[in-house]
């Protein structure tokens, strides 16, 4: 492994599971569409288009929420909008109030857990997510998210048991496999990470985020030409060029996958 790859892995260890949360946390809410959650990503539903003006979208969502703070759908949509503009602490505070206003509402609990994880409150996030489903009626989406949170807490072995449980409920689900691949990347097992992400990528349900994560793993192993080919696959020339540029930044240690936009790992907001 090259020195650049090793340096980048050291950087990734600080935030990669957070990226895994980003990839999967919103998907935990995919079963909560009736609550009005927008912006669900991954293979669990159609990906919502990013608003042209996130700030204005947050204003509109905030107005809706303030007109009826007890509406769980309004709270979830506002939380999503706040996260989209980087106001993570505010999203946590608002969704905490929403859980009090809607006791027992699992969609709100899942949204609150997602916001806590975004804000780095991983222990509290895991507890909230645990209450968002039950052992007798587990939700594979939330199991996958819990695995991602455990990865961020340095409990990768335990995290993989959650991914295994999620995959028993949803065999071959690419979003879970993607999180599992990122988990292996966290512990620097790049060959296993690549094999897992290739399995996810081979699914007809995999989206661009899986491809981008696969390209990063391949690039970290020093095979940049191959990684570039993966990133360019099936993309318009301008978008492909932008993704290649970002991949280069990532591998040079200059990019921040937590940022919004085209980032290799910025894909679950």
N, C-alpha and C positions, 0 to 999 in steps of 0.2 A: 504494500500500500504506500502511496506517495506521501511525502511530508505534508503537502497541501491537503490531501484527503484526511490525514490524521488530525491536522489542525482543525479542519472543518468539522470532523466528528466530535472533537472536544467542544467546539462551539455548539454543535447540534445537541449534545447531551444536556445543555442547560435549558433548551426550549423545545426539543423535538416532540416530546409527549404533549406539550401544550399545543403544538401543531396538530398532533393526532387528535387532540380534543377538538381543535378547530375543524378538522375534517369530519369528525363524527358527532360532535355534541349536538349540532343543530339537527342531525338526522334522528336523534333520540326523540325529537318532537314531531317526527313525521307522522306518527299515528295520532297526532293531536290537531289535525287540520280543522276539526270542528271548533276548536278553541280560537281559530282565527290566526294561527301562526303563519307568518309569511317567510319567504326566503329559505325554505327547506332545500337542502342540497343533497348531493349524492344520489344513490340509486333508489332512494326511498320515496321519491316523488319528483315531479318536474321541477327543474331548477328555476327559481324566479329570477327575472332579469334584475340586475342591480339598478337602483334608481339613478337617473341622470344627476340628481342633486340630493345626495344622502342627507345633507343638513336640512333641506326643506322637507324631505320624507320624515325626518325625526320630529320636525315641528308639527306636521300633520298628525303623526301617530301620538304625539304628546297631547295635542288638543283633544283627540278622541279619548285618550285615557283620562284626562282631567275632567271630561264631561261625564264620565262614569267610571270612577276608580275601581269599582267592584266587578267590572266586566273582565273576565279572565282573558278573553281574546284580545281586548284592547291592551291589557297589561303585557301579554306576550309579544304583541306586535311592537309595542313601544320599547320593550326590552331589546328586541332584535334591532330596532332602529338606533337605539343608544349604542349598542355594541358596534354597529356599522360605522359610527363616527368616533369610536374610541372612548366613549364615556362608560367604561366598564364598571367603575365604582357606583356611578349613578344607577346603572342598570341593576346592580345587586340590591341597592337600597330600595328601588321601586318594586322589584320583584319580591323582596322580602315582605313588603307591605301587602303585595298581592296574595302571598301565601296565607297571611293572617286574615285577609278579607275573603279568601276562598279555601277554608280549611279542608284538607283531604283531596283537593283537586290535583290529580296526578300530573296533568299537563303543566300546571303552574309550577309544581314542585320540580318537574324536569327542566323547565325554563330557568328556574332559580338555580338549580344545580349547574346548568350550563353557564350561567352568568358568573357564578362563584368560581368555576374552573377558569373561565376567561380572565378573571381578576386575580388568579393565583391562590385562591382559598381552597386548596385541594381537599383537605380533610373534611371541611364543611360541605364541599361539593359532593364528595362521595356519600356522605350521610344523607344529603337531600335526594340524591339520585336513588339511594337504597330505598327511600320512602316513596319513590315515584312508581314503583312496581312491587310485586310481592313474589315470594318463592313459589307459591302455588299458581301464579299467573305471570311468569317472567316475560319481560320484553327484551328481545335480542338486541334491539337498538340501544337500550339503556345499559345492558350488559357490556356492549362494546365500548360505550362511553366510560363506564366504570373502569374497564380495563385501561383505557387511555389515561384516566386520572391516576390509577395505581402506577402506571409507567412513570408519570411525572413525579410521583412520590418515591421513586426508586425501588418499587416493588414489582419488578418485571415478571418474575416467576408467577406471582399471584395474578398479575394482569393477564397473563397468557391463559390461565384457567378460566378467566371471564370470557376471553375471546373464544376459547374452546366451547364454553357453554352457549355462547351466542351462535357459533357455527353449527352446533347440534340442532338449534332451533331454526336456523336459516343456512342450510348447507351451501357452501360456495359463495356466500354473499360477499361481493367485492369490497364493500365499505369496511366490513369486519376484517377481511384479509389484508386490506390496506393498513389498517391500524396495527394488525399483527406484524406486518412487514416493518412498519416504523418502530415497533417494539424491538424487533431484532436489530434494527439499525442503532437504536439507543445503546444496546449492549455490544455494538461493534461486530456483530455477526452478519457481515455484509452478504456473503453467499446465501445464507438462509433468508435474509431480508429480500434479496433479489428473487429467489425462487418463489417466495410467498407473493411478492408483488407481481411477478409474471403470471402466477395463477389467477390473481385478481384481474390483471390486464387481459387475460384470455377470455374472460367472461364477456358475453355480449352486453352485459348490464354495466360494465365499468365505464366511468366517465374520465374526463381529461385529468382530473386530480390524481387518479391512480397512475396514469401514464406519466405525469410529471414526477410523482414520487419514485416511480421505477427509474426514470431518467436520472434522478439525483443519486440513487443507489449505484447505478451503473457508472456514473461519473465519478463518484467517490472511490471507485475501484480503479480509477485511472483510464477508463475506456470512454473518453469524452466524445470521440467521433460517433460511437454507437449511441451514447446518451443523446447527442444532438439529433441523430436520426429518429430516436424515439420521440423526442420533443416535437420534431417537425411533422410527424406522421399525421396525415389527414387534416392539417391546419392550413388556412389561407396563408400566403407568403408573409404578409405583414405581421400576423399574429405569431407565426412560427419564428420569425426573426426576433420578435420581442421576447418570446419564451426562451430562445437560445441565449439571448443577452442576459436574461435574468439567471438562467442556469449557470452561466459563466461567473456572474457575480457571486452566486451561492458557493461555487466551488473555489473561488478566490477568497472566500471569507468576507465579502463585502456586502452581501445581501442580508436582509432580515426577513425570513420566511413568515414572520408573524404579521408583516404588513399586508394591507389590502391590495387588491389588484391582481396582477398576473402571476404572482409569486408561486414558486413550485409547491409550497405548502400552504399558501394563503387561500384556503378553499372551503371554508365551512361556515362563513358568517351569515 
